[in-house]
Amino acid sequence: MTGASEGRGRGTAGPPVAARTRMPRDERRTQLLTIAEELFASHGYHHISMDDIADRAGVGKPVLYRHFPSKLDLYLALIDDQGDRLVRAVHVTLDPFREPAPGISASDLDALAVDGLAVIEGIVRAYVAYARTAGRSAALLFESDVMRDPVVRARVLAPDARIAGAFADVLVRITDLDADEALVVSRTCTAVGRAAATEAVRPDGTASADDVTRLVPRLVWRGVHGMLRRPRAGALDAAAAPSADVAPGPDAALDGSTAGI
């Protein structure tokens, strides 16, 4: 056990809501995770005890400890689950940009008209969408009250690190940044995505989620746009030329102007 204390939060979680019934092991584990997620997200780590979780689940503490050796282990399992959900959401946006399209060599990617603003918008939108879908459970990643514990802190920040690595791969392809420089920029962008998601779901927030996903990427894009590689003359003209029935991307309004800000 690290600095995160087991604590006793009796009385915080309320009366038990489940009768004591036998369940298959996997089903019981899922039940315990669901109940613990609700309690930790609502009351924080330190105000909830294993007694509270066992009482709410209608089981004895020995059953709970057979699935999770400690409160910290249970909390980390929840953080890992929420982190995986966030990473999956962002990868849906990034994956199409991480590999060349069929028939296009990686060396010619710099000649393509890459919609960089769309990539950044996608990242911020994925963070915001995750936070809105997760509801109070997003607090486990974005507002954990155990960040001074080094084990918890590392696990809370791990999803951002995974996302930053994926985004850095994209930046290396579409900018003149080397791998280390791209990682610095991508880490900053994921921090912005996290902040944007927190802002979008604040109960007292004045901006809607749509406003956040529109404004924040444009702020970030001003910096990334200056790092983009410029197309080589004559390279992949056919691939880069827009189709007659395809509307210009959002980059068109931002290239060389400040319109829309």
N, C-alpha and C positions, 0 to 999 in steps of 0.2 A: 504494500500500500504506500502510495506517495502522499503528498500533502492533502489530497482530497479526503476529508474525513467521512467516515460512515455516517455519523450523526444520528439523531433520533428526532423524527418530525411528527411524532404521534399527535393526532388531533388536527393536523394540517390537511390530510388527505380525505377526511370524512369517513363515514361508515362503510363497511364492506358492501359491495354490490353484487357479488357472485356467490352462489351457493357452492358448498364443497362437493365437487363431483370429480370423478376420475376422467382423465383425458389422455389420448395418445401423446407421447413425448413431444413430437413436433408441434402439435396443436397447443399443448400447454406452454411451450416456449414462446410461440407466437402471441398467446394471450398475455403472458407476463411482459413481453416487450411492448405490446400495445398499451397496457395499463401503465407501465413505467414511463413510457414516452409522454402520455397525457399528464402524469403527475410531475415529472421533471420539467416539462415545457411550461406548465402552469405555475409551479411553485419554486423551481430552481433545485439544484442538486442538494444543497445543504439543508433544506427544509423538508426533505423527504427521506424517510428511513426504509430499510428493508421490511420492517414491520408494517409500514403503511402499504407497501406494494403487495405483500402477502395477504394482508387483511382485505384489500380491495379485490384481489384475485380469488379470495375464498380458499386459500391454501395455508398450510403451516410453513414456517420459515425453512424447515429442512427441505421441503419441495423446491422452494425458491433457490436455495443454495446448491441444490443438485444441478440446476441449470446454469447458475451464475455464482462463482465462488465468492464474489464480493459486490458491493454496490458499485464500485468503480468499474468492475468488469461489465456489469449490466449497462452502465452509462456509456462506456466506450462502444459497446455493441450497437447502441442506438445512434451514436455519433457516426460510426462507420456506415450504418444503413442510410442515414440522411446524406452523408457525403457521397455515397455511391449514386444516389438519386440525382444530386446536383451535377456530378461529373457526367452522367449519362445525358442529362438535358443539354449541357454545353457541347458535348461531343457531337450531338446531332447537328449542331450548327457548324462545327469546325471540320468534321471529317471530310466533307466534299472539297475543302481547300487544302487538305494535307497531302493529297496525291494528285499527280497530273491526270487530266482527262485522257481517255483512250486515244491513242494516236499522237499525243503531244508529249514531247520529251521534256524531262525536268529542266534541261539546259535552256529550253525556249520559254519557260514560264514567265520570264521577265518581259517577254514581248506581248503577253496577254493583257487585256484590259481587266485587271483584277478589281472587283468591287470591294475595296478595303473597308469602306464605311459600313457595308452590309455585314462584313465579318464582325466588326465591333458592335454594331447594333444587335447582331444575333447573340453575342456573348452576354451583353447587358440584358437583353430580353429573356434569355434562358435563366439568368440569375433571378430576375424579377418573377418570372413564371414559376420557378421552383418555390420561391418564398410565398407566393400567393397560394400555391397548391398545398404546400406543407402547413400553412397556417401557423399556429403557435409552435409547432414542432421545429420550424425554421430557427427558433431561438436557440436550439441545441448547437447549431453551427454559428449563428451570427451574434448571439448574445449570451454565450455560456458564462455562468458565474464561477467557473472553476479554471479560468485561463491561467492562473498562477501556478497550477500544477503542471509540471513539464510534460507529463505523459498525455494529459488531456489536451494541452495546448498543441502538441505535435499532431494529435489525431484530428483536432478541429481544423487546423490549417492544412492538413494533408490534401483535401480536395482542391483547394486553391493551387497548391503546388502542382498537382496533376494537370489541372486546367492550364496553368501557366506554361507547363512544358509543351502541351499540345499547341497552344497559341504561338509559342516561340517557334515551333516547326513551320507554322504558316508565315510568320514574319521573316524567317530566313529565306523563304521562297520568294516573297514579294517585295522585300526591301534589300538595302545594301548592308544591313546589320549582320555582324557575325553572331555565332551561337550565344556567346556570353552576353553581348549587347541585347540581343533579341529577348533573352530571358529576363533581363532587367526591365525592359519595356513591358513584357507580357505580365510579369508580376505586378507591376503598377496597374495595368489594365484590369487584372482580376481583383485587385483591391478596390478599384473604382466600381467594378461590377457588384462586389459585396456591399459597398456603401449605397449603391443605387437600389439594390434589393431592399436593404433596410429602410431606406427613405420611402420606397414605394408602398411598404406595408405598415408604416407608422400610423397608429390610430389618430394622432394629431397632425398628420402630414397635410400640407396644403396642395401638393402636386399629385395628380393621378398617376397610375402606373404607366399609362400611355405617354404622359408628359415626361416622365423620368426616362423611359426607353427612347424617346425622341431627342431630348436635350443632352443627356450625359454622353452618348456616343459621339455627338457632334463636337463636344468639347475635346474628347480624346482624339478624335479624327484629325483635328487641326495639327496635332503633333506628328501623328503617324503618316499623314499625307505627304509631308515633306521628306520622308525617308523612302518613299516608293521608288522602285527602279523605273526608268523611263523606257518605253518600247524601242527596240532597235529598228532603224529605218528599213521598211520592207519585209520584216520578219513576221511570218504568220498573219499576213494581212487578211487572208480569208477567214482564219479562225477568230481574229479579233474584231472583224467587221460586224456591227450589230445587224440583226435581221430586220427586215422592213416592218415586221409586225411586232417588234419588241420595243417597249418604251425605254428611254434612257434610264440608267440606274441613278441612285441618289448621289453618286459621285459627281455627276455632270453639273449639278447645281452648286457644288462646293469647289470645283477645280478652279483655283485662281480668283475666287470671289468670296465675299462674306455674306452672301445673300442667305436669308433664312434664319440667321442667328439673331 
